[in-house]
Amino acid sequence: METTPPGRYVLYTFFRATPAYLQLPKEDKARAVGDYLARAEELRGPVTLRTYSTLGLRRDADFLLWLISADLPPLQTFLEGLRKSTLAPHLENTHALLAVTRESIYIKDHKDEPPVDVIPSGTGKYLFVYPFVKTREWYLLPMEERKRMMAEHIRIGHKFPGIRINTSYSFGLDDQDFVVSFEGNDPKEFVTLVMQLRESGASRYTLRDTPIFTCVRRPLEEILWSLG
């Protein structure tokens, strides 16, 4: 009988302030921000929360809540509590990407790969997030051929030690195959990495890798006050 593999659920959920929020009196905004912060702290419990600003970097998102939990229900409980806040009516949840961490079939013998139940560091100044879908032809290739191309992919990644990848799996959970996020301190370095990955053999089997979100790590209080 198979056992449940180790891993953690991850949810990248993006929000945008409504135009009406900008018109609220400062006192009302202060109450709304205070209520949201208090609920986020009270509800956190078993959920790891990472917060990032996307303000001005995309039209459809102002900030990201990166949630990590060993089980799925705590993620819902956390977001349910935030929806009861006085700020919630002024926020649109524009994107949500759900996935779970698990051991890669391509690099399970790779010594630098951290255990799948270890929470990502979240120390990079920037986080680059996108959903990822492979073509069906990719999954029909022989395993050895896929491993060969992924080994090339990994070699390119090792040329950029300042960038850390977090790969999580969405098969059966969400629309994409994977959710990929990269932590780093230099967006220009990430651009160069992605350009080189485009030239790898595995790249021809990419069906979709958008939308892409560039996120800047900031405390939640700063993020909320930046909204208007």
N, C-alpha and C positions, 0 to 999 in steps of 0.2 A: 504494500500500500504506500503510495507516494505521500510525502509530508509537504506541508506548505513551505515554500522556500523563504529564506530570510529576506528582509527588505523593508523599506519604508515608503509610505504614500507621500507623494509630493503634489502640491497644487500651486500653480502660478496663476493668481487671479488679479486682474487689472481693473482699475476703477477710474472714472472720469467725473469731475464735478459738473453739475448742471449749470447752465447760464443763470438760473434764478438764484443760485447760491452766492454769486458775485454781488447781488443786490441786497443781501441781508445786512442789517446793521451789525456793527462790530461786536456788540454785546451778544447778539444771537449767535454769531459765529464762535465766540469764545465759549459759550455754553455747549454748543454742538461739538466743538473740538474736545473740550474737557470730558464730555460724556463718552465720546468715542474712545479716547485714550484710557479712561477708567475701565471701560468694558473690555478693551483689548488686553489690559493687564490682568483683570479679574478672570477672564475666560481662558487665558492662555493654557494653563494646566499642562497636559501632555503634548501640546502643540508647540513646535519650534517656529517662531515668527521672525522672518527677515523682511525688511522694508526698503523699498527703492523708489526714487522719483523718476518719472518719465515725462515730467511737465515740459511742454514745448518741444519734445523730441518726437512725439507722434500726435496726430490730431485726435486719436481715439482712446488715449489713455493718459492719465495724470500721475498715477502711482501704481506700484505693484506690491501685493502681499504675497510673499513666498512662504507657504505653509508646509511643514514637514511633520508627519506623525506615524507612529507604528501601526495605527489602526485608522480606518476610514471615518467612523462615526465622530471622533473628536474634531475632525475638520468641519463637519457639518454643524456641530454644536457651537464651535467658535464663530462661524459665519452667521449662524442663526442669532447669536447674541448681538453681533455687530449690527444686524438688520433691525434690531429693536432700538438702536441709538437714535438720538435726535438728528444726527448728521446723515443717517442712511437715506432719507428721502431726497437728499441733495446729491447722491452719488449714483452713477450708472455703472453696473458691472459689465464692462464691454467685452472682456475676454476671460476665459478660464481654461487652463490646460492641466488635465489630471493624468498622473502616471504613477508608477511604482518602481523602486530600484530593485535590481536583481543582477545576478552574475552574468556577464557577457559570455556567449558561446564562442566568441572569437578570441578573447584575451584572458580566459580564466587562469592561465598559467603565467600571466604577466605579473612580475613581482611588484611593480609600482602601482598596481591597481588596488585601491583601498577596499576593505570589506563593504558589502552592499548595505549593511545596517549601520554604518558610520555616517553621522550627519555631516553634510558638506560644510567646509570651513566658514564660508560666507564672509571672508575677510577682504576680498578684492573690492576696490573702489567701484568697479563697474561689473555689471552682469548683463550678458547678452543671451537672450532667450528666444527660442523658436520651436514650433512643431516640425516634425520631420517624417516624411512618408517615402518609403522605397517603392520602386516598381514591383509588380508581381513577378517580372522576369528575374529580378534579383533573387527571390526566394526559391526559384526553380534551378538556379545554378548549383553545380556540385559544391559541397561544403569546402573542399580544399581550395577551389577557385575563389570562393568568398573570403576564406581565411587569408589567401595570398593578397587580395586587394585590401583587406582591412589592415594587414601588416604594413602595407605601404602608407595607408592612412595614419596609422600610429606613428610611423617614423617621421612623417611630416609634423605631427603634433609635438614630438619630442624636440623639435628645433625651436620651439617657443615655450621655454620653461616658465615664463611669466604668466601663461594662460593655463587655467585648470578647467577641465571638462567635467560636467555632471550629466550623465546619460541616464534617463529613466524611460520605462516601457509603458506604452498605452494600449497595447493590443487588447481589444475587447472592452476597454475602459472608456476610451474617448475616440475622436475622429482620426487622430494621427497614429502612426506606429510608435514614435518616440517623442519625448520632449527633451531637447538638448539645451543646456545652459553652460556658458563659459564665464568663469570668474577671472578678472584681470585688472591691472592698473593703467593700461595704456590702450585706448581704442585703436590707435594706429597699428599697434602690434597685432591686434585681433584682425584688422582688415587684411594685413599681409598673410596671416595664417589662412583666412578663408580664401583668399586669392590662390594660394598654393594648393589648398584642398580641392578647388575647382578643377585642377589639372590632374587629379589622381584618377585611377581607373574606376574606383567605386562611384565617382561623381556622376557617371553616365546613367546610373541606376537610381538617381534621385528623382522622385516624382514631384515633391513639394517640400519647400523649406521656408515658407512664409506664413504669416507675418513674422518679422524679426523685430524684437524689442531691445533697445539700448536703455539700460536702467542704471541709475546712479544711486549708490548706497547712501541713505540718509536716515536719521532718526524719524520715527513716525510723527512726533510732534512738529518737527520742522516741515515735514511733508504736508501735513494738514494745514498749517498756517500759510504755506506757499500757494494754496489753492485759490486764494482771493482776498 
